[in-house]
Amino acid sequence: MLSETKRTAIRRRYKALRAATELTQLEIQALARLTKGRYWRIEQGYDFPTADERKALARALKVQPSDLPGEQAGEQAQAS
């Protein structure tokens, strides 16, 4: 499980990425074809996206998958 500090950093990163696109959580979730609950868990740092979800989120946020939080080795193992 991630620490609150790491979850806060993830939340801030996703919020900054969303702000750059001027899209809401619901718009990103719809573009990425995720349920509202699934996207919320990812954005809040409780879950990391699967490889397919990561690609879809990157497209919706207009960034590279590696720009999304949790890409670094080791963070994914800690999220479970």
DSSP file with accessible surface (Angstrom, degrees, kcal/mol):
  #  RESIDUE AA STRUCTURE BP1 BP2  ACC     N-H-->O    O-->H-N    N-H-->O    O-->H-N    TCO  KAPPA ALPHA  PHI   PSI    X-CA   Y-CA   Z-CA
    1    1 A M              0   0  165      0, 0.0    78,-0.2     0, 0.0     2,-0.2   0.000 360.0 360.0 360.0 138.8    0.0    0.0    0.0
    2    2 A L        -     0   0    8     43,-0.3     2,-0.0    77,-0.2    77,-0.0  -0.475 360.0-111.0 -76.4 150.1    1.3    3.5   -0.9
    3    3 A S     >  -     0   0   59     -2,-0.2     4,-2.4     1,-0.1     5,-0.2  -0.298  28.8-109.8 -71.6 161.7    1.9    6.0    1.8
    4    4 A E  H  > S+     0   0   93      1,-0.2     4,-2.6     2,-0.2     5,-0.2   0.873 119.5  58.4 -60.7 -34.6   -0.4    9.1    2.0
    5    5 A T  H  > S+     0   0  114      2,-0.2     4,-2.0     1,-0.2    -1,-0.2   0.927 108.1  44.3 -62.2 -44.5    2.5   11.2    0.8
    6    6 A K  H  > S+     0   0   79      2,-0.2     4,-2.3     1,-0.2    -2,-0.2   0.900 112.6  51.5 -68.9 -39.4    2.9    9.2   -2.4
    7    7 A R  H  X S+     0   0   20     -4,-2.4     4,-2.8     1,-0.2    -2,-0.2   0.911 109.0  52.0 -63.2 -38.7   -0.9    9.1   -3.0
    8    8 A T  H  X S+     0   0   32     -4,-2.6     4,-2.5     1,-0.2    -2,-0.2   0.917 108.7  50.1 -62.8 -41.8   -0.9   12.9   -2.5
    9    9 A A  H  X S+     0   0   58     -4,-2.0     4,-2.2     2,-0.2    -1,-0.2   0.906 111.1  49.2 -63.3 -39.6    1.8   13.2   -5.2
   10   10 A I  H  X S+     0   0   10     -4,-2.3     4,-2.7     2,-0.2     5,-0.3   0.940 110.6  50.2 -64.4 -47.0   -0.2   11.0   -7.5
   11   11 A R  H  X S+     0   0   54     -4,-2.8     4,-2.5    33,-0.2    -2,-0.2   0.929 111.6  48.4 -56.6 -46.3   -3.3   13.1   -7.0
   12   12 A R  H  X S+     0   0  182     -4,-2.5     4,-2.3     2,-0.2    -1,-0.2   0.890 111.3  50.2 -63.6 -40.3   -1.4   16.3   -7.7
   13   13 A R  H  X S+     0   0  103     -4,-2.2     4,-2.4     2,-0.2    -2,-0.2   0.940 112.6  45.4 -65.4 -47.7    0.1   14.9  -10.8
   14   14 A Y  H  X S+     0   0    2     -4,-2.7     4,-2.7    29,-0.2     5,-0.2   0.915 112.8  51.5 -62.2 -40.4   -3.2   13.7  -12.3
   15   15 A K  H  X S+     0   0  141     -4,-2.5     4,-2.7    -5,-0.3    -1,-0.2   0.917 110.4  48.6 -62.8 -42.1   -4.8   17.0  -11.4
   16   16 A A  H  X S+     0   0   53     -4,-2.3     4,-2.0     2,-0.2    -1,-0.2   0.909 111.6  49.5 -64.1 -41.1   -2.0   19.0  -13.1
   17   17 A L  H  X S+     0   0   11     -4,-2.4     4,-1.1     2,-0.2    -2,-0.2   0.913 112.7  47.4 -64.2 -42.1   -2.3   16.8  -16.2
   18   18 A R  H >X>S+     0   0   38     -4,-2.7     5,-1.5     1,-0.2     4,-1.1   0.920 109.8  53.0 -64.2 -43.0   -6.1   17.3  -16.3
   19   19 A A  H ><5S+     0   0   68     -4,-2.7     3,-0.5     1,-0.2    -1,-0.2   0.894 104.2  56.6 -60.7 -37.9   -5.7   21.0  -15.8
   20   20 A A  H 3<5S+     0   0   85     -4,-2.0    -1,-0.2     1,-0.2    -2,-0.2   0.821 113.1  40.4 -63.8 -30.1   -3.4   21.2  -18.8
   21   21 A T  H <<5S-     0   0   23     -4,-1.1    -1,-0.2    -3,-0.6    -2,-0.2   0.557 103.9-132.6 -92.6 -10.1   -6.1   19.6  -20.9
   22   22 A E  T <<5 +     0   0  173     -4,-1.1     2,-0.3    -3,-0.5    -3,-0.2   0.821  61.4 134.6  58.6  35.5   -8.9   21.7  -19.3
   23   23 A L      < -     0   0   39     -5,-1.5    -1,-0.2    38,-0.0    -2,-0.1  -0.825  52.5-124.0-112.4 153.6  -11.0   18.5  -19.0
   24   24 A T     >  -     0   0   69     -2,-0.3     4,-2.6    -3,-0.1     5,-0.2  -0.401  31.2-103.6 -85.5 169.6  -12.9   17.3  -16.0
   25   25 A Q  H  > S+     0   0   72      1,-0.2     4,-2.9     2,-0.2     5,-0.2   0.911 123.9  51.5 -57.2 -44.4  -12.5   13.9  -14.2
   26   26 A L  H  > S+     0   0   99      1,-0.2     4,-2.3     2,-0.2    -1,-0.2   0.880 109.3  49.5 -64.1 -37.0  -15.7   12.7  -15.9
   27   27 A E  H  > S+     0   0   87      2,-0.2     4,-2.7     1,-0.2    -1,-0.2   0.925 113.3  45.7 -68.2 -42.8  -14.5   13.8  -19.3
   28   28 A I  H  X S+     0   0    0     -4,-2.6     4,-2.5     2,-0.2    -2,-0.2   0.940 112.7  51.1 -63.2 -45.5  -11.1   12.0  -18.8
   29   29 A Q  H  <>S+     0   0   35     -4,-2.9     5,-2.6    -5,-0.2     4,-0.5   0.918 112.9  45.8 -59.4 -42.5  -12.9    8.9  -17.5
   30   30 A A  H ><5S+     0   0   60     -4,-2.3     3,-0.9     3,-0.2    -1,-0.2   0.931 112.6  49.4 -68.7 -43.8  -15.2    8.9  -20.5
   31   31 A L  H 3<5S+     0   0  105     -4,-2.7    -1,-0.2     1,-0.3    -2,-0.2   0.865 115.1  44.5 -62.6 -36.4  -12.4    9.4  -23.0
   32   32 A A  T 3<5S-     0   0    6     -4,-2.5    -1,-0.3    -5,-0.2    -2,-0.2   0.493 110.6-125.9 -84.8  -5.5  -10.3    6.7  -21.4
   33   33 A R  T < 5 +     0   0  230     -3,-0.9     2,-0.3    -4,-0.5    -3,-0.2   0.916  61.3 140.1  58.9  47.2  -13.4    4.4  -21.3
   34   34 A L      < -     0   0   15     -5,-2.6    -1,-0.2    -6,-0.1    -2,-0.1  -0.858  57.5-106.2-113.6 153.7  -13.1    3.8  -17.5
   35   35 A T     >  -     0   0   94     -2,-0.3     4,-2.6     1,-0.1     5,-0.3  -0.394  33.5-112.7 -70.8 158.4  -15.8    3.6  -15.0
   36   36 A K  H  > S+     0   0  145      1,-0.2     4,-2.4     2,-0.2     5,-0.2   0.925 118.1  48.8 -58.8 -43.4  -16.1    6.6  -12.7
   37   37 A G  H  > S+     0   0   45      2,-0.2     4,-2.3     1,-0.2    -1,-0.2   0.897 110.4  49.9 -65.2 -40.6  -15.0    4.5   -9.7
   38   38 A R  H  > S+     0   0   57      2,-0.2     4,-2.0     1,-0.2    -1,-0.2   0.938 112.3  46.5 -65.1 -46.5  -12.0    3.0  -11.5
   39   39 A Y  H  X S+     0   0    4     -4,-2.6     4,-3.2     1,-0.2     5,-0.3   0.928 110.8  53.5 -62.7 -41.6  -10.7    6.3  -12.6
   40   40 A W  H  X S+     0   0  113     -4,-2.4     4,-2.5    -5,-0.3     6,-0.2   0.930 108.3  49.5 -58.0 -45.5  -11.2    7.8   -9.1
   41   41 A R  H  <>S+     0   0   99     -4,-2.3     5,-2.1     2,-0.2     6,-1.5   0.883 113.9  46.2 -62.8 -37.8   -9.2    4.9   -7.6
   42   42 A I  H ><5S+     0   0    1     -4,-2.0     3,-1.3     4,-0.2    -2,-0.2   0.955 114.4  46.1 -68.1 -50.0   -6.4    5.5  -10.1
   43   43 A E  H 3<5S+     0   0    6     -4,-3.2   -29,-0.2     1,-0.3    -2,-0.2   0.847 111.3  52.5 -64.5 -31.8   -6.4    9.3   -9.7
   44   44 A Q  T 3<5S-     0   0   33     -4,-2.5    -1,-0.3    -5,-0.3   -33,-0.2   0.533 116.0-113.8 -82.3  -5.2   -6.4    9.0   -5.9
   45   45 A G  T < 5S+     0   0    3     -3,-1.3   -43,-0.3    -4,-0.4    -3,-0.2   0.626  86.1 115.2  85.2  14.1   -3.4    6.7   -5.9
   46   46 A Y  S   <S+     0   0   77     -5,-2.1     2,-0.3    -6,-0.2    -4,-0.2   0.761  82.9  19.3 -85.7 -26.2   -5.3    3.6   -4.6
   47   47 A D  S    S-     0   0   46     -6,-1.5    -2,-0.3    -9,-0.1    -1,-0.2  -0.976  71.5-133.7-137.4 152.7   -4.7    1.6   -7.8
   48   48 A F        -     0   0   27     -2,-0.3    22,-0.1    28,-0.1    -6,-0.1  -0.832  35.6-106.5-100.5 147.3   -2.4    1.8  -10.7
   49   49 A P        -     0   0    5      0, 0.0    -1,-0.0     0, 0.0   -10,-0.0  -0.371  31.1-113.5 -70.3 151.2   -3.8    1.5  -14.2
   50   50 A T     >  -     0   0   76      1,-0.1     4,-3.1    -2,-0.0     5,-0.2  -0.233  40.5 -94.8 -68.2 172.8   -3.3   -1.6  -16.3
   51   51 A A  H  > S+     0   0   68      1,-0.2     4,-2.1     2,-0.2     5,-0.2   0.923 128.8  45.9 -58.6 -43.8   -1.1   -1.3  -19.4
   52   52 A D  H  > S+     0   0  120      2,-0.2     4,-2.2     1,-0.2    -1,-0.2   0.909 113.4  48.6 -67.2 -40.9   -4.2   -0.8  -21.6
   53   53 A E  H  > S+     0   0   35      2,-0.2     4,-3.0     1,-0.2     5,-0.2   0.900 108.8  54.6 -64.8 -38.8   -5.7    1.7  -19.1
   54   54 A R  H  X S+     0   0   12     -4,-3.1     4,-2.6     1,-0.2    -2,-0.2   0.926 109.3  47.3 -60.3 -44.6   -2.4    3.6  -19.0
   55   55 A K  H  X S+     0   0  110     -4,-2.1     4,-2.3    -5,-0.2    -1,-0.2   0.921 113.6  47.7 -63.5 -43.6   -2.4    4.0  -22.8
   56   56 A A  H  X S+     0   0   13     -4,-2.2     4,-2.4     2,-0.2    -2,-0.2   0.912 113.0  48.0 -65.6 -42.4   -6.0    5.1  -22.8
   57   57 A L  H  X S+     0   0    0     -4,-3.0     4,-2.7     2,-0.2    -2,-0.2   0.909 109.8  53.0 -64.5 -41.0   -5.4    7.6  -20.0
   58   58 A A  H  X>S+     0   0    3     -4,-2.6     5,-2.4    -5,-0.2     4,-0.7   0.925 110.2  48.0 -61.1 -42.9   -2.3    8.9  -21.8
   59   59 A R  H ><5S+     0   0  175     -4,-2.3     3,-0.7     1,-0.2    -2,-0.2   0.938 113.5  47.2 -61.8 -46.0   -4.3    9.5  -25.0
   60   60 A A  H 3<5S+     0   0    9     -4,-2.4    -2,-0.2     1,-0.2    -1,-0.2   0.879 117.6  41.7 -63.8 -38.0   -7.0   11.3  -23.0
   61   61 A L  H 3<5S-     0   0    3     -4,-2.7    -1,-0.2    -5,-0.2    -2,-0.2   0.436 109.1-124.8 -89.5  -3.5   -4.5   13.4  -21.1
   62   62 A K  T <<5S+     0   0  161     -3,-0.7     2,-0.3    -4,-0.7    -3,-0.2   0.911  72.4 108.4  60.4  46.1   -2.4   14.0  -24.3
   63   63 A V  S   <S-     0   0   33     -5,-2.4    -1,-0.2    -6,-0.1    -2,-0.1  -0.838  76.1 -88.3-136.2 176.1    0.8   12.8  -22.7
   64   64 A Q    >   -     0   0  126     -2,-0.3     3,-2.3     1,-0.1     4,-0.4  -0.628  38.1-115.7 -84.4 149.6    3.0    9.8  -23.0
   65   65 A P  G >  S+     0   0   40      0, 0.0     3,-1.7     0, 0.0    -1,-0.1   0.865 116.8  60.8 -53.4 -34.8    2.2    6.7  -20.8
   66   66 A S  G 3  S+     0   0   73      1,-0.3     5,-0.2     5,-0.1     6,-0.1   0.673  93.4  65.7 -69.0 -14.2    5.6    7.2  -19.1
   67   67 A D  G <  S+     0   0   65     -3,-2.3    -1,-0.3     2,-0.1     3,-0.1   0.618  84.2  94.6 -79.4 -13.4    4.4   10.7  -18.0
   68   68 A L  S X  S-     0   0    2     -3,-1.7     3,-1.1    -4,-0.4   -58,-0.0  -0.530  88.6 -97.6 -80.9 146.7    1.7    9.1  -15.8
   69   69 A P  T 3  S+     0   0   14      0, 0.0    -1,-0.1     0, 0.0    -2,-0.1  -0.248 104.3  33.4 -59.6 146.7    2.3    8.5  -12.1
   70   70 A G  T 3  S+     0   0    0    -22,-0.1     6,-0.3    -4,-0.1     9,-0.1   0.459  76.2 119.2  90.4   1.7    3.4    5.0  -11.1
   71   71 A E    <   +     0   0   77     -3,-1.1     3,-0.1    -5,-0.2    -4,-0.1   0.823  48.8  97.0 -70.4 -29.5    5.3    4.2  -14.2
   72   72 A Q  S >> S-     0   0  106      1,-0.1     3,-1.3    -6,-0.1     4,-0.7  -0.307  88.6-100.6 -64.9 141.3    8.6    3.7  -12.3
   73   73 A A  T 34 S+     0   0  106      1,-0.2    -1,-0.1     2,-0.2    -2,-0.1  -0.299 106.8  28.9 -57.7 140.1    9.5    0.2  -11.4
   74   74 A G  T 3> S+     0   0   39     -3,-0.1     4,-1.5    -4,-0.1    -1,-0.2  -0.157  99.9  81.6 100.7 -38.6    8.7   -0.7   -7.8
   75   75 A E  H <> S+     0   0   50     -3,-1.3     4,-1.1     1,-0.2    -2,-0.2   0.899  89.8  54.0 -67.1 -37.2    5.7    1.7   -7.4
   76   76 A Q  H  X S+     0   0   89     -4,-0.7     4,-0.6    -6,-0.3     3,-0.5   0.912 107.4  50.0 -64.6 -38.9    3.4   -0.7   -9.1
   77   77 A A  H >4 S+     0   0   81      1,-0.2     3,-0.6     2,-0.2    -1,-0.2   0.872 109.6  52.6 -66.9 -32.5    4.3   -3.5   -6.7
   78   78 A Q  H 3< S+     0   0   86     -4,-1.5    -1,-0.2     1,-0.2    -2,-0.2   0.722  96.5  68.4 -75.2 -20.4    3.8   -1.2   -3.7
   79   79 A A  H 3<        0   0   15     -4,-1.1   -77,-0.2    -3,-0.5    -1,-0.2   0.774 360.0 360.0 -72.8 -24.5    0.3   -0.2   -4.9
   80   80 A S    <<        0   0  130     -4,-0.6   -33,-0.0    -3,-0.6    -3,-0.0  -0.248 360.0 360.0 -70.7 360.0   -1.2   -3.7   -4.2
